[in-house]
Amino acid sequence: MASARDWFAGARPRTLPAAVAPVLIGTGAAYAAGGGAVVPALLALLVALSLQVGVNYANDYSDGVRGTDERRVGPVRLVGQGLAAPSSVKTAAFGAFGFAAVAGLALVAVTGRWWLLPVGAGAVLAAWFYTGGSRPYGYLGLGELFVFVFFGLVATVGTAYTQVAAVPNAAWAGAVGVGALSCAILMANNIRDIPGDAVVGKRTLAVRLGDERARWAYVALIGVAFAAAVVASRTHQGALLGLVAAVFLDRPARALRAGARGAELIPVLVATGRGTLAYGLGMGLGMALWP
């Protein structure tokens, strides 16, 4: 039986910066635009975190029942390692999605942006069908595309819009940047899993690109994030504080380019998550305090 520690590890906390960073940037852009509100920001954060935990449990369940996780190196796999019953992990995933739905409903009720409900429903569907269903898009190499859309554009722009009923230009630039870093987190994870994924037919983007080009793609995604911070600074100069993420991202980029493999890529994944959080915190606070 899985312990509380196993369940916590199964939620994959290292990926949670991808949920927090876009909310920080969207809120910072809202404050820079003369708005900003604590309650909508907190509700948006609950939605994002719940969706991230939900997709992680859903991924654990779907990959586990398919047998995809049998050759993996990395975090705890509740189903793949036989630590928890598949039905329990599936229930946990839908519990997290349900919590996200309740928080999202509260968010639209507080802000009056009822038309965002279908967007929220789409985010839940995207979270489940990443590895769920008969033709999961994560197995087709489309994972990064959906991560960019939902954990980049939708999360950042949606956070700003619920607070100021508009989308500042800096929010769009920040959305591109944080979306690129979220994709870098997924790319680092999938580069580590290339050997196992290739064997079981999971054609992630990293598998499709091949090891060498996938590593260059990771570096390019970081470059896109830094370029986006510079673009955002043209309207809100404080956005340049997002570049503090370079302190966290330089080492993993070097390690990945040097050929780190298998378990050696776990620190790369951790550092990329920290860099994503630093990017969101730096850009968000920079725009809010130094518009």
NORKA-V127305 format. One record per residue. N is the residue number from 1. OMEGA is omega in whole degrees, -180 to 180 (* if undefined). NEAR is the number of other C-alpha atoms within 8 Angstrom. D_FIRST is the distance of its C-alpha to the first C-alpha in whole Angstrom. Layout:
n=N omega=OMEGA near=NEAR d_first=D_FIRST
n=N omega=OMEGA near=NEAR d_first=D_FIRST
This chain:
n=1 omega=-179 near=4 d_first=0
n=2 omega=177 near=9 d_first=4
n=3 omega=177 near=6 d_first=6
n=4 omega=178 near=6 d_first=10
n=5 omega=178 near=7 d_first=11
n=6 omega=180 near=11 d_first=9
n=7 omega=178 near=10 d_first=10
n=8 omega=178 near=9 d_first=14
n=9 omega=179 near=10 d_first=14
n=10 omega=176 near=13 d_first=13
n=11 omega=177 near=10 d_first=16
n=12 omega=-177 near=11 d_first=18
n=13 omega=180 near=7 d_first=20
n=14 omega=-180 near=8 d_first=23
n=15 omega=-173 near=10 d_first=24
n=16 omega=175 near=12 d_first=25
n=17 omega=178 near=11 d_first=28
n=18 omega=177 near=14 d_first=29
n=19 omega=-176 near=14 d_first=29
n=20 omega=-173 near=13 d_first=30
n=21 omega=-179 near=15 d_first=34
n=22 omega=178 near=17 d_first=35
n=23 omega=177 near=16 d_first=35
n=24 omega=-179 near=13 d_first=37
n=25 omega=179 near=17 d_first=39
n=26 omega=179 near=18 d_first=40
n=27 omega=177 near=16 d_first=41
n=28 omega=178 near=15 d_first=43
n=29 omega=179 near=15 d_first=45
n=30 omega=178 near=16 d_first=45
n=31 omega=179 near=12 d_first=46
n=32 omega=180 near=14 d_first=49
n=33 omega=177 near=9 d_first=50
n=34 omega=180 near=7 d_first=51
n=35 omega=-179 near=9 d_first=48
n=36 omega=-179 near=14 d_first=45
n=37 omega=-174 near=9 d_first=43
n=38 omega=-175 near=6 d_first=40
n=39 omega=177 near=6 d_first=38
n=40 omega=180 near=13 d_first=38
n=41 omega=180 near=13 d_first=37
n=42 omega=178 near=8 d_first=34
n=43 omega=177 near=12 d_first=33
n=44 omega=178 near=13 d_first=33
n=45 omega=177 near=11 d_first=31
n=46 omega=178 near=10 d_first=28
n=47 omega=-176 near=13 d_first=29
n=48 omega=-179 near=14 d_first=29
n=49 omega=-180 near=12 d_first=25
n=50 omega=178 near=12 d_first=24
n=51 omega=-180 near=14 d_first=25
n=52 omega=177 near=11 d_first=24
n=53 omega=180 near=13 d_first=20
n=54 omega=-179 near=16 d_first=20
n=55 omega=178 near=12 d_first=22
n=56 omega=176 near=12 d_first=19
n=57 omega=179 near=14 d_first=16
n=58 omega=178 near=16 d_first=19
n=59 omega=178 near=13 d_first=19
n=60 omega=-180 near=14 d_first=16
n=61 omega=-174 near=13 d_first=15
n=62 omega=178 near=10 d_first=19
n=63 omega=-179 near=12 d_first=19
n=64 omega=-178 near=16 d_first=16
n=65 omega=176 near=10 d_first=17
n=66 omega=-177 near=7 d_first=20
n=67 omega=-178 near=8 d_first=19
n=68 omega=-174 near=14 d_first=21
n=69 omega=-175 near=10 d_first=18
n=70 omega=-177 near=8 d_first=18
n=71 omega=-173 near=6 d_first=21
n=72 omega=170 near=8 d_first=20
n=73 omega=179 near=8 d_first=21
n=74 omega=-174 near=6 d_first=20
n=75 omega=180 near=7 d_first=17
n=76 omega=171 near=8 d_first=13
n=77 omega=-174 near=11 d_first=13
n=78 omega=-179 near=17 d_first=10
n=79 omega=-177 near=14 d_first=11
n=80 omega=180 near=14 d_first=13
n=81 omega=178 near=8 d_first=11
n=82 omega=-178 near=7 d_first=8
n=83 omega=-179 near=11 d_first=6
n=84 omega=178 near=10 d_first=6
n=85 omega=179 near=9 d_first=8
n=86 omega=-179 near=10 d_first=12
n=87 omega=180 near=6 d_first=13
n=88 omega=180 near=8 d_first=11
n=89 omega=177 near=15 d_first=12
n=90 omega=178 near=11 d_first=15
n=91 omega=178 near=8 d_first=15
n=92 omega=179 near=10 d_first=15
n=93 omega=-178 near=14 d_first=18
n=94 omega=174 near=10 d_first=20
n=95 omega=178 near=9 d_first=19
n=96 omega=177 near=12 d_first=20
n=97 omega=178 near=12 d_first=23
n=98 omega=178 near=8 d_first=24
n=99 omega=177 near=10 d_first=24
n=100 omega=180 near=14 d_first=27
n=101 omega=179 near=11 d_first=29
n=102 omega=179 near=8 d_first=29
n=103 omega=178 near=12 d_first=30
n=104 omega=178 near=13 d_first=32
n=105 omega=177 near=9 d_first=34
n=106 omega=180 near=9 d_first=35
n=107 omega=-179 near=12 d_first=36
n=108 omega=178 near=13 d_first=39
n=109 omega=-179 near=9 d_first=40
n=110 omega=-175 near=7 d_first=40
n=111 omega=-178 near=9 d_first=42
n=112 omega=-180 near=6 d_first=44
n=113 omega=-173 near=8 d_first=43
n=114 omega=-179 near=7 d_first=42
n=115 omega=178 near=6 d_first=42
n=116 omega=180 near=8 d_first=39
n=117 omega=177 near=10 d_first=37
n=118 omega=177 near=7 d_first=37
n=119 omega=178 near=8 d_first=37
n=120 omega=178 near=10 d_first=33
n=121 omega=178 near=9 d_first=32
n=122 omega=179 near=8 d_first=33
n=123 omega=178 near=10 d_first=31
n=124 omega=179 near=10 d_first=28
n=125 omega=179 near=8 d_first=29
n=126 omega=180 near=9 d_first=29
n=127 omega=-178 near=11 d_first=26
n=128 omega=-173 near=12 d_first=24
n=129 omega=173 near=12 d_first=27
n=130 omega=175 near=13 d_first=26
n=131 omega=-179 near=13 d_first=24
n=132 omega=179 near=11 d_first=24
n=133 omega=-177 near=7 d_first=26
n=134 omega=179 near=4 d_first=29
n=135 omega=-178 near=7 d_first=30
n=136 omega=-176 near=11 d_first=28
n=137 omega=176 near=11 d_first=31
n=138 omega=179 near=13 d_first=29
n=139 omega=-178 near=14 d_first=29
n=140 omega=180 near=11 d_first=33
n=141 omega=-177 near=13 d_first=33
n=142 omega=-177 near=11 d_first=34
n=143 omega=-179 near=13 d_first=31
n=144 omega=179 near=11 d_first=33
n=145 omega=-178 near=8 d_first=36
n=146 omega=175 near=10 d_first=33
n=147 omega=179 near=12 d_first=32
n=148 omega=-178 near=14 d_first=35
n=149 omega=-171 near=10 d_first=36
n=150 omega=179 near=10 d_first=33
n=151 omega=173 near=17 d_first=32
n=152 omega=-174 near=17 d_first=36
n=153 omega=-174 near=14 d_first=39
n=154 omega=-177 near=10 d_first=37
n=155 omega=-176 near=15 d_first=35
n=156 omega=-179 near=17 d_first=38
n=157 omega=179 near=13 d_first=41
n=158 omega=178 near=10 d_first=39
n=159 omega=180 near=15 d_first=38
n=160 omega=-176 near=18 d_first=42
n=161 omega=-179 near=11 d_first=43
n=162 omega=-178 near=12 d_first=42
n=163 omega=-177 near=14 d_first=43
n=164 omega=179 near=12 d_first=47
n=165 omega=177 near=7 d_first=47
n=166 omega=178 near=6 d_first=48
n=167 omega=178 near=10 d_first=47
n=168 omega=179 near=10 d_first=49
n=169 omega=-180 near=8 d_first=49
n=170 omega=178 near=13 d_first=47
n=171 omega=178 near=15 d_first=44
n=172 omega=179 near=12 d_first=45
n=173 omega=178 near=12 d_first=45
n=174 omega=178 near=16 d_first=42
n=175 omega=178 near=17 d_first=40
n=176 omega=-178 near=14 d_first=41
n=177 omega=-178 near=15 d_first=40
n=178 omega=175 near=17 d_first=37
n=179 omega=178 near=15 d_first=36
n=180 omega=180 near=14 d_first=37
n=181 omega=175 near=14 d_first=35
n=182 omega=176 near=14 d_first=32
n=183 omega=178 near=13 d_first=33
n=184 omega=176 near=12 d_first=33
n=185 omega=-180 near=12 d_first=30
n=186 omega=-180 near=9 d_first=29
n=187 omega=178 near=14 d_first=31
n=188 omega=179 near=12 d_first=30
n=189 omega=-176 near=11 d_first=26
n=190 omega=173 near=12 d_first=28
n=191 omega=177 near=12 d_first=30
n=192 omega=-174 near=13 d_first=27
n=193 omega=-177 near=11 d_first=26
n=194 omega=-177 near=11 d_first=29
n=195 omega=-179 near=7 d_first=29
n=196 omega=-179 near=10 d_first=26
n=197 omega=-180 near=13 d_first=27
n=198 omega=-179 near=10 d_first=30
n=199 omega=-175 near=7 d_first=29
n=200 omega=176 near=7 d_first=27
n=201 omega=176 near=7 d_first=30
n=202 omega=-172 near=12 d_first=28
n=203 omega=176 near=13 d_first=32
n=204 omega=178 near=14 d_first=31
n=205 omega=179 near=14 d_first=34
n=206 omega=178 near=14 d_first=33
n=207 omega=-178 near=16 d_first=33
n=208 omega=-180 near=8 d_first=36
n=209 omega=-172 near=9 d_first=38
n=210 omega=-173 near=8 d_first=37
n=211 omega=-174 near=10 d_first=36
n=212 omega=-179 near=7 d_first=39
n=213 omega=177 near=8 d_first=40
n=214 omega=178 near=14 d_first=37
n=215 omega=176 near=11 d_first=37
n=216 omega=178 near=9 d_first=41
n=217 omega=176 near=9 d_first=39
n=218 omega=180 near=12 d_first=37
n=219 omega=180 near=9 d_first=40
n=220 omega=180 near=8 d_first=42
n=221 omega=176 near=12 d_first=39
n=222 omega=177 near=12 d_first=39
n=223 omega=177 near=8 d_first=43
n=224 omega=-180 near=11 d_first=43
n=225 omega=-180 near=14 d_first=41
n=226 omega=178 near=11 d_first=44
n=227 omega=179 near=9 d_first=47
n=228 omega=178 near=12 d_first=45
n=229 omega=178 near=16 d_first=45
n=230 omega=178 near=10 d_first=49
n=231 omega=180 near=10 d_first=50
n=232 omega=-178 near=16 d_first=48
n=233 omega=179 near=12 d_first=50
n=234 omega=176 near=7 d_first=54
n=235 omega=178 near=8 d_first=53
n=236 omega=-171 near=12 d_first=51
n=237 omega=179 near=12 d_first=52
n=238 omega=180 near=14 d_first=49
n=239 omega=180 near=16 d_first=46
n=240 omega=178 near=13 d_first=47
n=241 omega=175 near=10 d_first=45
n=242 omega=-179 near=16 d_first=42
n=243 omega=175 near=11 d_first=44
n=244 omega=179 near=10 d_first=42
n=245 omega=180 near=13 d_first=39
n=246 omega=179 near=8 d_first=41
n=247 omega=-178 near=7 d_first=40
n=248 omega=-171 near=13 d_first=36
n=249 omega=-178 near=12 d_first=37
n=250 omega=-177 near=8 d_first=40
n=251 omega=179 near=7 d_first=37
n=252 omega=178 near=13 d_first=35
n=253 omega=179 near=11 d_first=37
n=254 omega=-180 near=8 d_first=39
n=255 omega=-179 near=10 d_first=36
n=256 omega=179 near=12 d_first=35
n=257 omega=180 near=9 d_first=39
n=258 omega=175 near=6 d_first=39
n=259 omega=178 near=6 d_first=37
n=260 omega=-177 near=9 d_first=33
n=261 omega=174 near=8 d_first=31
n=262 omega=-178 near=9 d_first=27
n=263 omega=178 near=8 d_first=25
n=264 omega=-179 near=8 d_first=29
n=265 omega=178 near=13 d_first=28
n=266 omega=175 near=11 d_first=25
n=267 omega=177 near=8 d_first=28
n=268 omega=179 near=13 d_first=30
n=269 omega=180 near=13 d_first=27
n=270 omega=-178 near=9 d_first=27
n=271 omega=178 near=11 d_first=31
n=272 omega=175 near=14 d_first=31
n=273 omega=179 near=14 d_first=29
n=274 omega=178 near=10 d_first=31
n=275 omega=178 near=13 d_first=34
n=276 omega=178 near=15 d_first=33
n=277 omega=178 near=13 d_first=33
n=278 omega=179 near=13 d_first=36
n=279 omega=-180 near=15 d_first=38
n=280 omega=-180 near=16 d_first=37
n=281 omega=-179 near=12 d_first=37
n=282 omega=-179 near=15 d_first=41
n=283 omega=-179 near=19 d_first=42
n=284 omega=179 near=16 d_first=41
n=285 omega=180 near=13 d_first=42
n=286 omega=-180 near=16 d_first=45
n=287 omega=-178 near=16 d_first=47
n=288 omega=-173 near=14 d_first=46
n=289 omega=-175 near=8 d_first=48
n=290 omega=-175 near=10 d_first=50
n=291 omega=* near=9 d_first=51
